[in-house]
């Protein structure tokens, strides 16, 4: 019995020590760089704190819900209705400019039911599609794990809720100079003109490492030792792979908060070392002075999205870029004593990219800013018989869009959406 017990413990330890087989380890065994990932790429923009969608894509202009415009001032572009902000913005991009340029590509969903109005659960729910679990990965992490697990910077995050479900490594590169130093690890402070080693020395080092690894592979090693050595060698291979990033870094650092995050993500995408990025700016939680805060932040947010799309065009990856713009909650339809708006559990989301038909608005809120149910089969409003669209419905559709709904990683984290409630034809 003692012998059987020890055998079971040994096998249990072995199972815990050995990672699941991945193609990354096979590339490392061969001493080769993983091939560049060529898309699609995913950018998730987070308006952290809770944006006021009535100053964006779900305008009202009645019953004092907004103080900067009236119902007759609401503007349209194609299928989109939006609040006029050109005369009120402090800087950045007005709604008028944004919808004029991107409205034909944009899909908006209004009346999204967050079910909660607290920041932490709301952010988690919007990011993962699962409210009652801390284990679920964000969509950005999940799609990176499914489509580009070998990429050195597969899932980039700049804040907000960023759980990975232990499927993929989370990469944080806060500043462009940091990315340059990582990409040029053999150069002093990322300066290409000041390498630590000459090319012939680097080749000799890599050859020696490869030969030593081949020798070690033929030796019996403890599972944890083998795993640690695999990880070290993969890191060495990935370090060389990251040098692909440098040709795509800008010569000058952009000024905008989102623009700097965008540059890091775009360079990684173009270099084929990244799949997705979680971008964020905060301070949307406008409990005081709602109008001034939202008119500062919404134009900045839209300008960041526009910057990403323009940069993707310059790099030749625009047709492979999916953009999602979201927040963890909305703002109340009434003002408080401090001229602010408090937390509201109804909001909106906007998306564009390959596979998404634009110039469309799905769902709605009524004049009191409450969600109107819709028919999931036709996507038409159905106040009496429809469903309230929640983040899990949206995430199930996003998984379908990305082609990962049936991937083992997705199956590991089911969303529990009834098949009759799946949003059919959401993408057009």
N, C-alpha and C positions, 0 to 999 in steps of 0.2 A: 504494500500500500504506500509506504514511504517513497519507494522508487517511482510509482505511478504519479504521486503527488508532485515530486520534483520534476518529472517529465512535463506535467501539465503547466507548472510554473515556468519552465524553460520555454515551452511553446508560447505561453502568454507573453513572456518578455520579448520573444522574437517578434511576435505580431505587433507589439507596441513599438518596437525599435525600428522595424523596416517600414519606410514610407511606401505609399502606393506607387507602382511603376509609372514613370512619365517619360515622354519623349525627351525632356530636358536631360535626364540622366543618360539616355542613349547618345545624345549629342556630345555630352561631356566625356563619355567613355571613348568616343571616337576622336576627341580633341577638336571637334568642329563647332563652328558657331551655328546656332539655330537660324533657319531662314527668316528673312524679314516678313513680318505680318503685314498684309496689304489690304486690310479692311474687311468689313465696315468698322468705323470708329464711333465711339459714343461719348458725348459730352453731356453731363447732367449739371445744369446751373441751378443752384439753390439760393433763393432769397430768404436767408435765415432770419427768423424772428416773426414772420407772418406778414405777407404783403397785402395791400388793399387793392383787390382786383376790380373794385368799382372805379378806381383811377387808372385802370388798364383795359382789360378785355371783356369786362362784365359791367358796363356803365349803368347807372340808374338815373341820377338827376332828379329824383322825386323825394318828397317827404323828409327833406333835410339829410338824406343819406350822404350827400356830398355838398360841400360849400363853395366849390370853385367853378361849378357849371350847373346848368339846368338841363332838363330833358331835351329841350329843343336844340341844345348845343352839341349833343352826341353826334359823333362823326361815323361815317361808314367807308369801307374800302372793300369792294367785292362783297363777300358774305360776312365780313367782320364789322362789328360795332365796337367803338372804343371811345374812351374819354378824351376830350381835347386837353393837351398838356403843353403845347408849344409856348403858350403865353405864361406858363406857371413854372416850368422847369428851371432849375438853377444852373445846370450844365448837363452834358450828356445828350441822349437821343430822345426826341419827343415821340409820343405815340404816332403822330401824323407821319413822321419820317420813317419810323420802324415798319408800320403796316403798309406804307406805300412801297417800300423796297421788298419786304418779305411776306406780305399778306398772301400772295398767290401760292406760296409754299407752305403756309402755316395751317396747322390743325389745332383748334382750340376746343377744350372740353370744359364747360362751365357746370356748376352745380355738383362738384365733387364733394362727397361727404367724408370728412376726415374722422368723424365719430368722436373725437376728443378735441379739447381746446387747450391742452398743455403742451409745452414745447417738446420735451423729451419724447413722450410717446408719439406725438404727432410727427416729429422728424423721423423716428424709427418706422412708423407706419408708411409714410410717403416713400421712404428709401427702399423698403423691403417688401411692402405689400402684406406684412404680417404684424398685427398689433400686439398679440399676446405672447410673443417670444423674443428673447434677446439673442437667440442663436442664428437667426436667419441672415443671409448676406444681402447687402444692397444689390440693386439691379446691376449697377456698374461693376461691382465685384463679381457677381455671378456670370455676367456675359464675358468678362475677362477670363475667368476660370474655364469657361466652356470653349471659348474661341481662340485664346492665346495664352495657354498656361506656361509656355516656354519663354515668353517675352520677359526680358529683365525688368521692365517697368510696366507690366501688363495692366495693373490697376493703380492709377495715380489718384491721390486725394489731397485736397487742400483744406479740409475741415468738414464740418457738419457730420451727420451720422455716417460712419464708414465701415461698419462691420463686414467681415469677409466670410463668415461661416467656416473659417479654417480651410477654405478652398484655394486661396491664392494669397500671395504676399501683398501687403499694403505698402505702397511706396509713397513717401513724403519727400518732395523736393521743393522747399519753400521759395527759393530764389533762383533766378537764371544763373548767376555765378556759381551756385551750388551744383547745378546740372552740368555746367562746363567742367568743374573740377572732378565730378564723378565720371564724366565721359572721357576726360583726359587724365586718367588716374596716374599715368606715367610721366606727367608733366608737373612742374612746380607751380602750384596754385592754378592749374589749368592753363598755363601758358605754353602753347605749342612750341615756342622758340626756346623753351628751357626744359628739355626732357631730362629725366633721371638717367635714362639709358639710351645708347645708340641703337639703331635698328638691328645691327648684327648681334648685340648683347641681348636684346629682347627675344630674337629668334632662338638664341641659345638657351635662354631661360625657359621659353615655352617648350622647346624640344626636350629639355631635361625633365621638366614637370610631366610631360606626356610619357616619357620613357619610365619615369619613376612610378607613375600611376599604373602603367601596364604591368610593371613588376609586382606592384602591390595587389593588383586584381587577381594574380595567380596564387596569392598567399591566403591562408585561412585567417579571417579576422572576426572579431566580435561584431555582431550586427550594428551596435551603436557606433563603433569605430568606423565601420564601412560607411554608415550613413553620414557621419561627420565629414569623412574624406570626400564623399560624393558631393556634399554641399560646398565644401571648400573649392573643389575643382570646378563645379558649375559656376561658382562666383568668379573664378579666374577667367573662365570662358566668357561669361556675361560681361565682365569688365572690358574685354576686348570688343565685344559686340556693341557696347554703348558708345564706342568711338564713332559710330554711324550718325550720332546725333549732331555732332559739332557743325557740319556744313549747313544745318538748318536753323542754327541759333541766330537771332538778330544781332546786328552790330551795335544797336542802341537799345537800352531798356525802355519799354513803353511806360507811360506814367500811370495808367489806370490799374486799379487793384485786380480786376478780372483779366485785363489784358496781359499782365505778367503771368498769371496762372495759365492763360490760353497759350502763350508762347512756349511754356514748358511742355504742355500737352501736345501742341502741334508738332514741335520738334521731335517728340517721342513717336508720334503717329507716323510722321513722314519717314522717320528712320526705320520704321518697322519694328520698334521695340516696345510699343504700347498699344493697348486696345481701348481702354476707357479712362475717363477722368471725372472726378467729382469736384466741381468748382463751387465756390461759395463766397458771398459777401454778407455781412450781418447788419444789425442796427435797424431792421424793419419793424421791430417791436415798438410801435409808435403809440404808447399809452398817453403820451402828451404831445401836443402839436403835430397831430397826424398829418395834416395837409402839407406842412413844410417838410417834414421828414420824408414822406412818400414822394413828394415832388423832387427831392434831392436824390433818393435812392432808386426809384423806378427808372428814370432816364439813365442813371449810371449802369443799372443792370442791363437795360436794352442795348446800351452802347457796347457793353462787354460781349453780348451775344453777336451783335453786328461785327465786332472786331474779329471774333472767332470765324465767322463765315467768310469775311473778306480774306483773312489770313489763310484759311483752307483753300480758297480760290487761288491765291498766289502760289501755294505749294502743290496745287494740282490734286487735292484730295477732297474737294468740296462735294463731289458726287458720291462719296463714300462716308460722309459724316452725318450721323444722327444727332440731333440736338433736342434736349428735353429741358424745359424751364419750369420750375416748380417751387413751392414753398410748403411749410408744414401746417399752415393755417391761413385763414383770412382775417379781416378786421370787421368788427361789429357794424351794423347798419346805423348805429347811433353814436353820437359823440359823448364823452364823459365830461366831468367838470373841468378837466385840464385841457380841453380842446383836442383830446386824443381819442383813439378807438381801441377797444380791448379785444381779447381773443374771440374768434368766431370759427366754428367748426365746419364752415362751408367755404369752398374756394374754387380755383381753376388751375388748369395746367395747359401748357402750349408745347407743341412738338413739330419738328420738320426734319426731312431727310429722305434718303432712298427708301421706297416702299410706302411712304406716307403721302397720300393725296392731300394737296393743300387747298386753300381758299374755302375752308369748311369750319363750321362751328357746330358742335354737338352738345346737347344738354343745355340747361338754363337754370337760372334762379328766378323766383317771382319778384314782385315789387317790394316785398319785405326782405329779400335776399335769402330766402329759404330755397333749398334744392327742390327741383321739380323732377319726379321720377320719370324714367324713360323706358321704352321697350328695348331690351337688349338684342332682339332679332332685327328690328328695323332702325333702331337708334332714334326713333321719333319720340317726342314727349308723350308720356302716358300717365297723367297725374293719378288716375284711379287704379291702374293695373300694372304700372311699371315698377322697376327696381330703383333703389337709390344707389348710384354708382359710387363705389368705395375704392380705396387704393388697391385691394386685391384684384378687383376686376381689371383695373388698369395694368397691373403688373402681369397678370395672365396674358393680356393682349400684347404687352411688350415682349414677353418671352416668345410669343408666336411670331412677332415681327422679326426678332433676332434669330429665329429658327432654333431655339434652345429649349422649347417647352418639353420635349421628350428626352432631353439630355439627362444622363444619370445624376448630374449635380442638381438639376432642377427637380428631378423626381425625389431627391433627398430632402428637398424643402418644398413640399406641396403647399399650395395656397388655399385649397379647399373650396374653390369656386365651383358651384353647381354648373354642369354643362349647359343647362337651360339659361343660365345667367351670363354666359360668356358674351362679350360685346362683339357681335358678328359684323364684319365689314367696317370696323372702326378705322382701319387704315385706308379704306376706299378701294 
